[in-house]
Amino acid sequence: MKRIHFTAQDLMRTRLAATIGTAAETLDSVKLLHAPDAGLAFRRWQVAVRGRLDERARPLLALLPPRGPDLDVRSLAGDSGCVEEAVERLLSAPRALLRAEFEHISFRPAHRAWARNLVDGDRETWLQVTAALRTCHAVTVAPYGNRVRSHLAEARAAYANAMAEGGVEHLLKTLCGPMLRWRPPVLELEHPHEADVRLDGRGLVIAPTLFSTRRAELMLSVLDPAEPPVRAGRRTGAPDGGRGRRSRRPAVPAP
C-alpha cells in the first residue's frame, strides 16, 4: 500500500494536465503490446501493430525491466506531445537525473553494460534509444493520434467537470475504485510495497493516459523535490476505435 498524504496546500495546488507525454505513452504502448492481459478493448490494436516492430525497437524494449520499478520516462523526456521534443529532452538529460532514474532499475544481465552507457550519457547509445522511440511511436501511437487525443481530452474533461462540481476532494473521490481509496487527508493506492508519500505542499498533477498497463500508478520526481508528483489516468477505450469497458479511473506510473 502506498499512502499519499495531502495538506490543505497540496489540495490547493493539485491540477490537471493534458497528457503524461508522448515518450511515456510510447513506452507504455510497447509494454501493453506485449501484455497478455491487455483486454478485449486493445485486442484489435495489438493484432494490427504486432509484428510491425523490427530490430530497431530493441533498444526501447531493453529499457523494460523484467521485474521491479519501471523507468520514469516522463521525468527524462517531459510531457510534450511532440516526439521530436521528447527526443531532444532525452539527449540533453542531466547526468544527475540519469543516475537517479536508472539507480533502482533491474535490467536484464545482458543489458546492464548497455544501460551503464546510458547512465554515463553516451550519445551513441542514447541515439539508439531515441531512434527506437521514433520507430515505436510511428507504429504504436502515431497512426491512432486523433483517437488517442480524443480519448485523453474526454478523460481530462471528465476530471475537470468533477473538479468544478466539488473541488479536488470530489475529484479524488470520483477517481477512486478497487485500487484507490480517498480517506481524507490520505489517498491510498494498492501497491505490493508499503510507502508513505508526503506531498509537502507540492500538490499533485493528474493526467490522463491511454496505454498504461496499470490501473493505478504514481510518478515521483527523483531530482527536484519541488516538482509535484504526477498521477496519470487511464481510459480503457482502444486507440483503434475498438469497444470495451471504459473507465475514468486513473492509472497513477510508480516505483
C-alpha positions in Angstrom: 0.0 0.0 0.0 1.2 3.5 -0.9 -0.3 6.3 1.1 -0.2 9.8 -0.4 -0.6 12.4 2.3 -2.2 15.8 1.4 -2.2 19.0 3.3 -4.6 21.9 2.6 -1.9 23.5 0.4 -1.5 20.2 -1.5 -5.2 20.2 -2.3 -5.0 23.8 -3.5 -2.0 23.1 -5.7 -3.4 19.9 -7.3 -4.0 20.5 -11.0 -4.8 18.7 -14.3 -2.5 18.1 -17.2 -3.4 17.1 -20.8 -1.0 14.1 -21.1 1.9 12.3 -19.5 3.8 13.0 -22.7 4.4 11.2 -25.9 7.6 9.4 -24.8 5.9 7.9 -21.7 2.8 6.9 -23.8 5.0 5.3 -26.4 6.9 3.2 -23.8 3.6 2.2 -22.2 2.3 1.2 -25.6 5.2 -1.1 -26.1 4.6 -2.7 -22.7 0.9 -3.0 -23.5 1.7 -4.6 -26.8 3.4 -7.5 -25.0 0.9 -7.7 -22.1 -1.2 -10.9 -22.2 -4.0 -9.3 -20.2 -4.5 -6.1 -22.2 -8.2 -6.8 -22.5 -10.6 -7.0 -25.4 -10.6 -3.2 -25.9 -7.0 -3.4 -27.1 -7.1 -6.7 -28.9 -7.6 -5.3 -32.3 -4.8 -2.8 -31.8 -2.4 -5.5 -30.6 -3.2 -7.6 -33.7 -2.8 -4.6 -36.0 0.6 -3.4 -34.7 2.2 -6.7 -33.5 4.9 -7.8 -35.9 5.5 -4.4 -37.4 8.2 -3.5 -34.9 11.6 -4.7 -36.2 15.1 -4.8 -34.7 15.1 -1.0 -34.5 12.8 -1.2 -31.5 15.1 -3.4 -29.5 16.8 -0.6 -27.5 13.5 0.6 -26.2 12.5 -2.9 -25.3 15.7 -3.2 -23.3 14.5 -0.4 -21.1 11.6 -2.6 -19.8 12.8 -4.5 -16.7 11.5 -8.0 -16.1 10.6 -7.0 -12.5 10.7 -4.1 -10.1 10.2 -0.4 -10.8 10.0 0.8 -14.4 11.9 3.7 -15.8 10.0 7.0 -15.4 10.4 8.3 -19.0 8.3 11.3 -18.2 11.0 12.7 -15.9 13.6 12.3 -18.6 11.6 13.4 -21.7 8.9 15.7 -20.3 5.2 15.7 -21.1 5.4 17.2 -24.6 3.0 15.7 -27.1 5.7 16.0 -29.8 8.1 13.1 -30.2 10.9 15.3 -31.5 10.8 17.5 -28.4 10.9 14.3 -26.3 14.0 13.2 -28.2 15.7 16.5 -27.6 14.9 16.3 -23.9 16.3 12.7 -23.7 19.5 13.6 -25.5 20.1 16.6 -23.1 19.0 15.0 -19.8 21.4 15.9 -17.0 23.7 13.1 -15.7 22.4 13.5 -12.2 18.9 12.9 -13.4 20.0 9.8 -15.4 21.7 8.4 -12.4 18.7 9.0 -10.2 16.3 7.4 -12.7 18.4 4.3 -13.5 19.6 3.6 -10.0 16.8 1.2 -9.0 16.0 -0.3 -12.4 16.7 -4.1 -12.5 17.9 -4.6 -16.1 18.4 -8.0 -17.6 22.0 -9.2 -17.2 22.6 -8.9 -21.0 21.6 -5.3 -20.9 23.5 -4.0 -17.9 26.6 -2.8 -19.6 24.5 -1.1 -22.3 22.4 0.6 -19.6 25.6 1.8 -17.9 26.4 3.6 -21.1 23.1 5.3 -20.9 23.7 6.4 -17.3 27.1 7.7 -18.4 25.4 9.8 -21.1 27.0 8.0 -24.0 25.5 9.8 -27.0 25.7 6.9 -29.5 23.8 4.7 -27.0 21.2 7.3 -26.5 20.8 7.8 -30.2 19.9 4.1 -30.4 17.2 4.7 -27.8 15.8 7.8 -29.5 15.7 6.0 -32.9 13.8 3.2 -31.3 11.4 5.7 -29.6 10.7 7.3 -33.0 10.1 3.8 -34.6 7.8 2.6 -31.9 5.9 5.9 -31.8 5.4 5.7 -35.6 3.9 2.2 -35.3 2.0 2.0 -32.0 0.8 5.6 -31.4 1.0 8.0 -34.4 -1.4 6.1 -36.7 -4.0 6.5 -34.0 -3.1 10.0 -33.0 -6.6 11.6 -33.4 -8.3 8.9 -31.4 -5.7 9.0 -28.7 -6.0 12.7 -28.4 -9.8 12.4 -28.3 -9.7 9.8 -25.5 -7.3 11.9 -23.4 -9.3 15.1 -23.9 -12.5 13.3 -22.9 -10.9 11.9 -19.8 -9.4 15.2 -18.8 -12.8 16.9 -19.4 -14.4 14.4 -17.0 -11.8 15.2 -14.4 -12.3 18.9 -14.9 -16.1 18.5 -14.5 -15.7 16.6 -11.3 -13.3 19.3 -10.0 -15.7 22.0 -10.9 -18.6 20.3 -9.2 -17.0 19.7 -5.8 -13.3 20.7 -5.8 -10.2 18.5 -5.6 -11.6 16.2 -2.9 -14.6 15.4 -5.1 -12.3 14.6 -8.0 -10.3 12.3 -5.8 -13.5 10.5 -4.7 -14.6 10.2 -8.3 -11.2 8.6 -9.3 -11.3 6.1 -6.5 -12.1 2.4 -7.2 -10.8 -1.0 -6.2 -7.2 0.2 -6.2 -7.6 3.7 -4.9 -9.3 5.0 -1.8 -9.7 8.6 -0.6 -9.6 8.7 3.2 -9.0 12.4 3.9 -6.4 13.6 4.0 -4.8 10.4 2.6 -5.1 8.8 -0.8 -4.4 5.1 -0.6 -3.0 3.2 -3.6 -2.8 -0.6 -3.7 0.8 -1.5 -4.2 3.0 -4.5 -3.2 5.3 -2.3 -1.2 4.5 -0.1 1.8 5.3 3.6 1.4 4.2 6.9 2.7 4.4 9.8 0.2 4.2 13.3 1.7 3.5 15.9 -0.9 4.8 18.7 1.4 2.9 21.5 -0.4 3.8 20.4 -3.9 0.4 19.2 -4.8 -0.4 16.6 -7.4 -0.6 16.7 -11.2 -3.4 14.4 -12.5 -3.0 13.5 -16.2 -5.0 11.0 -18.4 -3.1 8.2 -20.2 -4.3 5.6 -22.6 -1.7 2.9 -22.8 -0.8 2.3 -19.2 -0.7 -1.4 -18.2 -1.6 -0.5 -14.6 -4.8 0.9 -13.2 -3.0 3.0 -10.5 0.5 4.4 -10.6 2.4 7.3 -9.2 5.4 9.1 -10.8 7.6 11.0 -8.4 10.3 13.5 -9.3 13.6 12.0 -8.0 15.7 15.0 -8.7 13.7 18.1 -7.9 11.7 17.8 -4.6 9.8 21.0 -5.6 8.3 19.2 -8.6 4.8 17.8 -7.9 4.3 14.1 -8.4 2.2 13.1 -11.4 -0.8 10.8 -11.3 -1.9 9.5 -14.7 -5.4 8.3 -15.5 -6.2 5.6 -18.0 -9.2 5.4 -20.3 -9.7 1.8 -21.4 -11.2 2.6 -24.8 -8.9 1.3 -27.5 -6.9 3.6 -29.9 -8.3 1.8 -33.0 -11.9 2.5 -32.0 -12.4 -1.0 -30.6 -15.1 -1.1 -27.9 -14.6 -2.4 -24.4 -15.4 -1.5 -20.9 -14.5 2.2 -20.3 -13.3 3.6 -17.1 -12.4 7.1 -15.9 -10.4 5.5 -13.2 -6.9 6.9 -13.2 -3.8 4.9 -13.6 -1.0 6.7 -11.4 3.1 5.4 -13.1 5.1 4.2 -9.8 8.1 2.7 -8.3 
